[in-house]
Amino acid sequence: MIVGYCRIGPLEPSAWLEAQKSTLAAAGAQAFFGDKVGFGGATPELERAIDIAEAGDVIAVTRPYRVARSTRGVLALIDRLGRKGVGFRILNTPVDTSTTTGRMILGSAPLWSLGMSPVRAMLWDVSLGQMRRGAPMGAATR
């Protein structure tokens, strides 16, 4: 069974949750769990999705930043699911830990480049520009 997980942040419209659900349904998801996460980041519906998933099932998401805030967080989730025999699939990318090719790609691709949050991508671009110009990073000092 494919279990779909959707998540939106506190500033994202609820319609985005439905859009993710539609995308996951088109990919074959049969069960859906969704969180509207505050700034604290608790994801009780993700925990429910993990609890109901059985060996041979796959948890699918639309983007990696929908399940974790960092590559380390996504990899920890993948490890946790793997110990249960559950796969992890990021739609619109080749990452699918239930396949040999998907596991190989996961090991060789920078995860955030496969679906970085648009805001994080913009902030990263800005910080790279500042570093190239030699501008100091962080808060201004007096």
N, C-alpha and C positions, 0 to 999 in steps of 0.2 A: 504494500500500500504506500502511496505517496502522501505524506502529511505536509500540508502547506502552512508556513509561518509568515505572518505579516507583522510589520511594526511601523509605527509612525512616531515622530518626535512631538514635543509639546507645541511646537509652532507650525506643524504641518496640518493641512485640512483633513478631516475625516474621509473625504472622498478618495484620498490617496490610499487609505486602507482598503477600500473597496476595489480600487484599481489593481492593487497587488493581488487581492483575492481572485479577481478575474483572470489575471495573468497565470496564477498558480493553477486555477481550474482548467485553463486551456492546456496546461502542461500535464494534466492528468491527476491533480491532487484530489483526494477524496475526503479528506478531513482538513479543517482549517482552524487555526488558532491565531489570534491577533492581539497585540498590545498597543496601547497608546502610552508611551513611556514619558514620564516626567524627567526632570533634571537629575533625579536620584538614580534612574536607570533600572529599576526593578522590572523583571519580565516574567510575571507569573504564568502567562499563557505559553511562553516558550518552555517553561518547566513542565507544564501539563502535556505539551506536544511530545517532549522527551519521554515522559512517563508512559504515554500510551503507545509509543513506537516500539515495535517488536523486531527481533532479528529478521533481517531481510527487507525491512521497510526503509524508506528514504525520507528525510526531512528536506524539503525544498524551500528556498527563499529567492527573492528577486535580485537582491544585491547583498554582498557580504556585510556591509555596514548595518543591515537590518537585524543582525543577530549579535554583533559585538562592536566595540569601539576601536578595536585594534586588530592587527593581524594575529597577535599573540592570543587574543580572546577567541578569534575564529578557530585557530589551530587547537586551542584547549577544548572547544566545543566538539570539533571533529574527532579528537582523541576520545573524549567522553562517549560520543555516539559510537565510535568504532569498537569500544570495549563492550558495548551492548549488541554489536552486530548490525547497527543501523547506519545507513549511508547518509551522505550530505550532498546536496546538489544546489549550485548557484545557477539559476536560469540565465540564459543568454551568455554564458561563458562555458568553456569546456570542463569546468570543475564539477566532478561527480565522483565522490569517493566509493560509489558502488561499482565503478568500472575501473579496469586496469589503466586505461588511458587517462581517465579523470584523475586518478591518484598520481600518475606520472606528471601531469600538467600542474597539479597542485604543488608538487615538490619543486617545480622549476619556475613558476610564475610569481611575480610580486602580487600578492592577493589584492591589495587596494587598487592596483592599476586595472583590475578586472571589474571594478564597480565602485570606485571611491565616491563618497558623498560629494555632490556638486559644491557644497560650501567648503568642505575640507580640501577639495581640489583647488578651489580659488585661493584659500588661505595658504596652501602649500606653494602655489605659484607666486604669490606675493612674498612669502618668506624666502623663496629661492632668489627672487629678484633683489631683495634686500641683502642677502648674503653675498651675491655676486658684486654688488656695489660696495661692499664692505661696511654696510650700515650695522650699527649695534642691534642685537636682538633683545627683546624683552622690554621691560619698563625703562623709561628714561630716568637717568640719575642726575642729581643736582650737585 
